[in-house]
Amino acid sequence: MNLIKTDIINRSISKNPENFIFKSEQCFDTSLEQLCDFIKERRATHPVVLISGPSGSGKTSTAYKISEIMKSKYNKNCSIISLDNYFRSNSSPDMPKNHKGNIDLESPLCIDLELLQQHLILIKQKKEFQMPVFDFQAQARSHYIPFVREKGSVVIMEGIHALNPIVTGNTEEFATCVYISVDSHIKSSDGSLLNPEIIRLLRRLCRDSLFRGRKTEEIFQYFDDLSIGEEKYIFPYRHRADFNINTFMPYEVSIYKKLLDPKLKLCSDSFKENQRFKKIMKFFNELDPLNEDLVPKSSILREFIGSKI
């Protein structure tokens, strides 16, 4: 188990916060460089990279960092495709339903599976196709754009279902499979643990409440539904990964304390029985805050805390 204690985090912040952040980011970048070495060695036979992971893992930012490393280190171009663009409209027939009777947005059956699998073959063959673009406000496909894989380039496809064979088929012959997630725990002074799921929830709380206007209660409820979907549709396929990446930053929860603590305290009466909320506040009480201005512009955490410095 990957684990860091709260007293070590606080000591590192007190001693030299800039160096603490630098070393955290450097460790993550090193793991991505190792992945890029692997991708480069296989790119002739495996020109596609499939990136999967649960909500709040940093899939999109990681995909772009991989692209930047491939260009700077190997002078190889990458194209990035989001699986979200292959969503079916909410008005499509036979959309899957969850236990509440609502559309199960976490189900792989929300994806246009036939079209996606056709396009994966065309990517392999370097043939042009019309890629869909999904409009999330309208919850429908808005238009198409032409796409073709350039000679010698790599196509990175990211999404929660990227490793699910129901979605992407049996792509092992031409795709490198990557699973990313938070894979570390924080240990408090009394020995209790802040687990990866709650760290991912904190990422979503930052992004959705600070920049997407969602209410705290709504985010907690939505994360409950996400967790059910992850157990059913994502975690069972992580074994298909050729490479696993831990996106945890040892300093990140201290950033979330600075950004979220006042907001969460205002609604504490509504969450007296919520175990996730109680665990978050326990660790916020024990950790020192850290200013978000210290987070590098290139950090994947900028996906959750915003780009402004």
N, C-alpha and C positions, 0 to 999 in steps of 0.2 A: 504493500500500500504506500503510495506517495503521500507524504504528510509533512506539514510544517506547523510549528507551535506558535501561538499568539505572542508569547514573550519574545521569540526570535524576530517576528515581524515588527513588533514595537521597538525592539532594540535596533534593528536595521534602519527603521524610519528615523529614530532619534539620532543615530550616529551619522548616517550619510544617505538621505533619501534618494538623491540623484543616482548614487552608485547602486543602491538597492534596485531601483527601477532598471538601470542599464543592464545589470547582470541578469535580471529576470527576462528582459527582452532578448538579450544575447543568447540565453539558453534556448529560448523558443526558436530564434532565427537559425541556430545551429541545427536543430531538429529538422527545420524546413530545408536547409541546405543538403542534409543527408538524403531527404526525400527527393530533392531535385537531382542529385547524383544518380539515384535509382531510376528516376523517370528518364533522364538523359541516356542512360545505358540501354534502356528498353524502347526508346521512342520509335525506332524503325519498325518494330513489330507490335508495339503497344502505343499508338499515337493518341489514345484517349486516356484521360485521368478522371475517374469517378470519385467525387468527394461526398461522403455521407456523414451524418452525425445528428444528434438531437438538437432541439431548439436551444438557442443561446450558446452554441458551440463556437461560433465565429467562422462558419463555412465560407461566407462570401468574402470576408477580409482575408482569410487564409488563401483562398483561390487567387486573389489578386497579388498577394505576397509571393506565392509560388511563381506566378507569371513574371513578376519583376525579377526574381532570382534567376529564372531560366533565361531571361533576356540579358541581364547584366553579367552573369557568369558564363553562359554558353552561347550567347547571341542567338537564342532560339525564341521564335515568336509563339505566343499562346493566345488562343481565343477562349473566352469564358462564356459558358451557357448556363443559365439558371433553369433547373427543372420546373420552376414555378410557371414558366411560359407555356408549359404543356398541360396546365390545369384545364379541366373542362368547365364550361359555364355552370353556374349554380342551377340554371334552368334545364340542363341536359337531362335526358331520361335516365332512369335507373341510378341516380346518384346514391352512394352509400349513406346509411343513416347510423347514428350512434345510439347509445342506450337511452338518450333523452328524446329520440325521435327527430333530432335535427340532422342536417347534412354533416357527415363525419369528415371534416376537412383534413383530418390526419390520415385518412385511408388512402392507400395507393390507387384505389379505384376511382379517385377524383382526377386522375391523370389520363390523358388520351394515350393509352398504352400502345395501341397499334401505330399511331403516327410517330411517337417517340422511337420505337424500335426500328421503324423504317428509316428514320433519320440517322440513328446510330450506325446502321449499315452503310448509308450514303456517306457519312463522315469517314468511316473506314476506307471506303472506295474512292474518296476524294471527289465525289460528285456533288454538284450544286443542288440545293433544295430551298424551299421557302419555309423559313423558321417562324413559328407563331410568336406573337407578343401578347401577353395577358395583361389586361387592365384590371387592377384589383379594386378600384373604386366602382367600376361597373360590374365587376365579377364576371367578366366575359372576355373572350379573345377580341382584340381590337384590330390588328392588322398582321401582315407577314413581312419579313425582310429576307432578302437572298443571303444564303450562307454557303460557303465552300471552304473546306480545309486546305490551307496553303501547303505546298510541298515542304516537307521538313518541319512543319509546325506541330504543336500539340494542342488538342482541344480539352479544356477542363470543364467538366459538367458537374455542377454542385446542386445538392438538394437532399432533403431528409431521406428520400427513398432510393438514392443512387446505387446502393448495394443490394437492393431487393431484386431478385431475379424475376419476379412478377413484373417489375417495372422496366429494368434495363436488360433483361434477358441474360443469357449465358455469354457474358462479354469478356471472360477471362483471357480469351485468345488474342484480344487486341486492346484491352483496357487495364490500366493499373488502378487498383481499388484502394482507396484511402479512407480510413475512419478517423474522424476528429471529435474530440469532446473534452470537457473538463475531467481530468482524471486524478485529482488530488484532493486531500482533505486538510482542513485546518483544525488543530487540536487546542482546546482551551485549557486553562489552568486546572480545571477539575477533571480533565480527561475526556470530556464530551467532544464530539466531532461535528464540524460543519461539512456536510457531504457535497459532492459535485452537483447534485440536482439543485440544491439551494443556491449554490454559487451561480448556476445558470439562470435560476429565477431572479437573482439580484441583477444580472445583466439585462434581463427582460424588463424588470422594474425600472431600471434607468432609462432604457431606450423608449419603452412604451409610455411611461408616465411623464418623462421630461420632454420628449420630442414628438410623441404621437397623440398626446392629449387623452390617453386612456386613464380611467379611474383605477386607484389601487385595488379596490375590491374586484373589479373586472379582471385585472391581470392575475390575481391569485386564483380566481375561478377558472380562467382560461388555462392557467398552468396545470390545474387539476386534470382537465381534459387532455392537455398535451401529454401528461405523464402516462395516462392510459394508452394513448396512441403509440408512445415510444416503446412501451412494453410489448405491444402487439406487432408493430410494424418496423421498428428500427433496430432495437437491441438484438433480436434473433439473427441478424445478418452481419453483425460486426465481425464474425469469424471469417468472412470472405475477404477481409482487408489484407492487402499485401503490406500495408504500412499503417501504423497507428500514431497519431499526433495528439499530445496533451496540450491544450490551449490555455491552461491555467497560468496565471501570473501571480506569484506569491504576494505581491503588493495590492492586488486589485480590490479586495474587500475593504481595505482602508479607504480607497477612492470612493467606493459605494457608500461608506459611512458618511463621508463628507457631503455627498450629493443627496442621499436619501433619508438620513437619520431624522432631520426636522420634519420632513413630510410624513414619515411613517409614525412618528410619535403623535401627530395630530389625529390619526385614525386608530390609535391603539385600542380604544374601547370596542371597536368593531371586530377586533381579532383576538379577544381574550382566550378563546378556545382553539385558535389556529396554531398548530404545532410548528408549521414552517415559519410563521411570523414570530413566534416566541423564540425560536432558535436564532433567527436573524437578529433580533433585538439583544439577545444574550451576547452574541459575538460583537455586535456594535458597541455594547457597553465595555467590552474587554479590549477592543482594538483602538489604537490611536488613528485619527483621521489623516488623510493625505490629500494634498491639493491636486486637483485634476490637471492643472496647468503644467505639471511636471511630466505628464504622460506624453511620450513622443507622438508626433503626427502620424508616424508610420505604424504605430501599435494597432493590433487588432482590436484593442479595447475601445478605440475611437468609433468602432461600429456601434457601441453601446452608450458611450458617454458624450458623443458628439465631436465634431472636428475643430471647434473653436478653441483657441488657446489665448 
